[in-house]
Amino acid sequence: MKQSLTADAVAGALGLVPLPEEGGRWKQTLLDERSSAIYYLLSQGDFSALHRLDNDEVYHYYAGAPAQMLLLFPDGTSGEPVLGADLLAGQQPQLVVPAGVWQGSSTQGDWTLLGTTMAPPYTDEGFTLGDTSQLISGWPQADERIKQLTRK
């Protein structure tokens, strides 16, 4: 009988380490002058804190439970797409988050393995971590989810 993978087993197999500010575990698989790519693991009880980037980011779903995202758009609207393999249920295996859109996510199960790519590549200078009260003032309709996906 094949044993189910745990989040720790996935992290060990791929060499993933904690991502302190944002949450989750990750490993960079590509970084050059043109692009960057990572593996990103969400585990039950942890989340990707709301943040925004100065370039588009493409998410890829790989394995595990679906991941619920929260997107906060500059025009004051929000969306909650689900990254996953169940296309008939509306899940998406790939999603582009445009530059400047606040984004956060959490697994809907024990763990979710995702990947992201960026071109031009990710830089720390292009990363902004969200503040709970500031985000709620801009997107009051998403206040409960914002509270779940912020650390400050």
N, C-alpha and C positions, 0 to 999 in steps of 0.2 A: 504494500500500500504506500502510495506517495504521500509524504508529509507536507502539509501546507507551509508555505514560507511565512516567516514573521518579518516585521519591519527590521529588527536587528539582523536577521539573516540576509535580507536584501542589502542593508547598509554594509555589512561585512563583505559580501560577495563583490560589491561595486566599489568598495573603499570610500564610502561616504562619511563625511564628518559634519558635526553640528555647524549651523550657520547662526551665530549668536544674535545679531540684531533682528534679523527677519524671522528666524525660526526654521524648523525643518532641518534636513541633512542634505548635503550636496557634494558634488565633485565637478570641477571644471574639466571638460574633455577636449575643448578647443579654445585657443586664444591666439589670434594673430592680428595683424593690422586691419583686416577686413571684417572679421566676425568672431563670435564667441558662442560656446555651447556648454550646457551643464546637464547633469542628472540632478533631479531634485526629488526628495522623498518626504512626504507628509505622513506622520504617524498619528494615531488616535490620541487626542488630548493636546496636540500641538497644532500650530497653524502658521501659514505664511502671513505675517503682519502686513497690513495695508501700507503700500508704498507706491511711488511712481518713479518712472524712468524717463530719461530724456530722448530715448529712441524706442522704436517699435520692438516688441518682444513676442516671439512666436512660441506658444506652448504646445507640447506634444504629450499625449497620454500614452503610457507604455504598459502598465500592469497594476493589478490590485483593484481596490474599490474606486468608484468614481470620486472626483474632487469637485466640490462646490466652490465656485469663485464668486467674488463680489467685485464689480467694476463700477467706479464712480466717475462719470464723464464730466468734462468741464462745463457743459450746459446745464448741470444740476440734475440730470437723469442718472439712473443706475440700472444695472443688469446683474443677473445671477446665473450665468451659463454653467453647465456641468460638463467637465471633461471626463470622458469615459468611452466605453466600447459599445454601449447599447444605442445604436443609431436610431432605432425605431422609437425609443423613449426620448429622443431629442438630445442625447448626449453627443458631444463633439470630440473626435480624436485629436483635433488641432484647432487652435484659436489664436488669433492675432490680437494683442493688446496694444492699441496705438500709444505713441509717445504722449506723456502728460496725463494719462488716465490712471487714477488710483486703482490698485489691484491688491487683492488678498484672497486666500483660499484655505480650505480645510478638507480633510478626507471625510468621506461618508461611511467609512468602515475602519478596519484596523490599520490600513496603510494604502498609500497611492504613490506609484512611481511615475514621475513626469520628467520631461526634459524641456529646456528652453534654448532658443537660439536668438542671437541678435546680430544685426549687421547695419551700421557699424557696431563694433563690440561693446560689451558692458564696460563701464568704468565706475569706480566708487563715487566720483564727482557727479555722475548722472543719476544717483540714487537718493531719494528723499523718503524718510520714514514718516508715516502719518501720525498725527496727533488726534486723539479721540475727540476732544471738544471742538477743535477746528473742523474736523470732518463732519461731525454731527450738525454743526451750524450750516454747512454747505449742502448736506444731503440728509435732512431730518427724516425723510421717509425710510431711510436705511439705518436708523439709529441703533436698533438691537443688533444687527449684523456687524455694524461698525464697532460696537463695544466688544463683540466676540473676536474681532480681528485686529485689535490694536493692543499695544503694550504700554502706551503712555497717554 
